[in-house]
């Protein structure tokens, strides 16, 4: 997915605010990391820089190659 640049500026500003809220929260470190990674991946997806599952696919392809 690719989002128009006029919207991305506001989305990135809101993401930065959200990430600050996570840092200020009393979430445990692993929980905070999950919130951060997932929200960053969503913004990457709307910018056309991320495809869900692409890491898993590439790891599986590496494992399926002969000699690995």
Backbone as CSV, one residue per row, in Angstrom:
resi,resn,N_x,N_y,N_z,CA_x,CA_y,CA_z,C_x,C_y,C_z
1,UNK,0.843,-1.178,0.000,0.000,0.000,0.000,0.886,1.239,0.000
2,UNK,0.469,2.251,-0.679,1.210,3.511,-0.719,0.231,4.632,-0.389
3,UNK,0.572,5.442,0.610,-0.278,6.543,1.057,0.283,7.858,0.543
4,UNK,-0.596,8.775,0.233,-0.172,10.071,-0.266,0.702,10.783,0.762
5,UNK,1.748,11.453,0.275,2.721,12.088,1.159,2.105,13.156,2.050
6,UNK,1.032,13.802,1.598,0.411,14.836,2.423,-0.166,14.252,3.713
7,UNK,-0.509,12.974,3.689,-1.021,12.324,4.894,0.098,11.726,5.745
8,UNK,1.173,11.324,5.113,2.260,10.662,5.843,2.913,11.556,6.878
9,UNK,3.019,12.833,6.593,3.630,13.752,7.564,2.846,13.744,8.876
10,UNK,1.548,13.827,8.786,0.709,13.800,9.991,0.752,12.432,10.659
11,UNK,0.738,11.378,9.878,0.810,10.031,10.437,2.121,9.841,11.193
12,UNK,3.229,10.300,10.619,4.528,10.173,11.293,4.586,11.014,12.564
13,UNK,3.945,12.177,12.552,3.891,13.006,13.763,3.110,12.280,14.855
14,UNK,1.981,11.705,14.476,1.175,10.964,15.440,1.897,9.714,15.938
15,UNK,2.634,9.043,15.064,3.417,7.882,15.483,4.452,8.294,16.528
16,UNK,5.130,9.404,16.296,6.128,9.884,17.263,5.476,10.161,18.621
17,UNK,4.298,10.773,18.614,3.570,11.017,19.868,3.211,9.701,20.545
18,UNK,2.757,8.745,19.754,2.377,7.436,20.282,3.583,6.733,20.914
19,UNK,4.713,6.791,20.228,5.918,6.149,20.754,6.364,6.791,22.067
20,UNK,6.202,8.108,22.185,6.512,8.778,23.452,5.584,8.317,24.562
21,UNK,4.307,8.153,24.245,3.345,7.651,25.235,3.747,6.260,25.713
22,UNK,4.198,5.433,24.793,4.636,4.088,25.174,5.838,4.173,26.112
23,UNK,6.786,5.040,25.783,7.974,5.195,26.637,7.606,5.668,28.035
24,UNK,6.615,6.532,28.137,6.211,7.089,29.437,5.307,6.140,30.222
25,UNK,4.814,5.097,29.567,3.872,4.190,30.219,4.588,3.266,31.198
26,UNK,3.792,2.514,31.931,4.371,1.536,32.859,4.361,0.124,32.262
27,UNK,4.356,0.056,30.942,4.419,-1.250,30.282,5.757,-1.928,30.564
28,UNK,5.716,-3.232,30.634,6.956,-3.986,30.755,7.717,-3.845,29.441
29,UNK,9.055,-3.936,29.483,9.868,-3.700,28.280,9.440,-4.512,27.053
30,UNK,9.158,-5.781,27.215,8.778,-6.603,26.070,7.427,-6.148,25.494
31,UNK,6.491,-5.822,26.364,5.189,-5.327,25.897,5.359,-4.011,25.144
32,UNK,6.157,-3.113,25.688,6.403,-1.830,25.032,7.035,-2.047,23.659
33,UNK,7.959,-2.987,23.581,8.615,-3.275,22.304,7.609,-3.771,21.266
34,UNK,6.675,-4.615,21.683,5.662,-5.134,20.762,4.818,-3.980,20.229
35,UNK,4.355,-3.096,21.114,3.569,-1.936,20.682,4.361,-1.085,19.690
36,UNK,5.635,-0.853,19.988,6.469,-0.011,19.120,6.676,-0.643,17.746
37,UNK,7.069,-1.896,17.733,7.366,-2.573,16.466,6.124,-2.662,15.588
38,UNK,5.002,-3.035,16.188,3.783,-3.198,15.393,3.305,-1.868,14.817
39,UNK,3.378,-0.798,15.603,2.933,0.499,15.089,3.889,1.015,14.013
40,UNK,5.181,0.799,14.193,6.148,1.209,13.165,5.929,0.414,11.881
41,UNK,5.662,-0.874,12.016,5.411,-1.698,10.825,4.151,-1.244,10.100
42,UNK,3.124,-0.846,10.847,1.909,-0.362,10.202,2.200,0.887,9.376
43,UNK,2.957,1.815,9.947,3.295,3.041,9.221,4.167,2.709,8.010
44,UNK,5.084,1.767,8.162,5.883,1.335,7.011,4.982,0.741,5.933
45,UNK,3.960,-0.021,6.334,3.046,-0.643,5.377,2.273,0.415,4.595
46,UNK,1.738,1.428,5.291,0.980,2.443,4.567,1.874,3.308,3.694
47,UNK,3.178,3.270,3.956,4.135,4.001,3.119,4.680,3.131,1.978
48,UNK,4.284,1.857,1.954,4.731,0.969,0.891,6.097,0.348,1.137
49,UNK,6.587,0.427,2.388,7.919,-0.091,2.719,7.897,-1.414,3.474
50,UNK,6.731,-2.021,3.635,6.631,-3.223,4.457,5.525,-4.109,3.916
51,UNK,5.793,-5.413,3.898,4.779,-6.400,3.551,4.696,-7.386,4.707
52,UNK,3.525,-7.511,5.336,3.402,-8.448,6.448,3.833,-9.850,6.041
53,UNK,4.631,-10.477,6.880,5.091,-11.835,6.636,6.315,-11.954,5.755
54,UNK,6.866,-10.848,5.269,7.992,-10.957,4.340,9.243,-11.524,5.002
55,UNK,9.448,-11.267,6.272,10.620,-11.812,6.968,10.480,-13.320,7.100
56,UNK,9.292,-13.769,7.464,9.068,-15.203,7.596,9.262,-15.914,6.265
57,UNK,8.768,-15.295,5.193,8.908,-15.900,3.872,10.374,-16.028,3.485
58,UNK,11.163,-14.987,3.720,12.564,-15.029,3.313,13.340,-16.036,4.162
59,UNK,13.014,-16.145,5.455,13.674,-17.142,6.300,13.316,-18.549,5.842
60,UNK,12.043,-18.768,5.485,11.620,-20.085,5.021,12.311,-20.444,3.711
61,UNK,12.445,-19.478,2.807,13.103,-19.718,1.545,14.558,-20.103,1.775
62,UNK,15.213,-19.475,2.746,16.610,-19.797,3.051,16.706,-21.230,3.593
63,UNK,15.736,-21.640,4.417,15.758,-22.977,4.986,15.451,-24.042,3.939
64,UNK,14.663,-23.695,2.942,14.272,-24.648,1.909,15.356,-24.872,0.859
65,UNK,16.379,-24.016,0.809,17.444,-24.159,-0.173,18.311,-25.375,0.160
66,UNK,18.702,-26.138,-0.841,19.573,-27.295,-0.587,20.902,-26.846,0.021
67,UNK,21.384,-27.640,0.950,22.672,-27.339,1.568,22.563,-26.424,2.756
68,UNK,21.376,-26.059,3.125,21.172,-25.177,4.298,20.607,-25.943,5.439
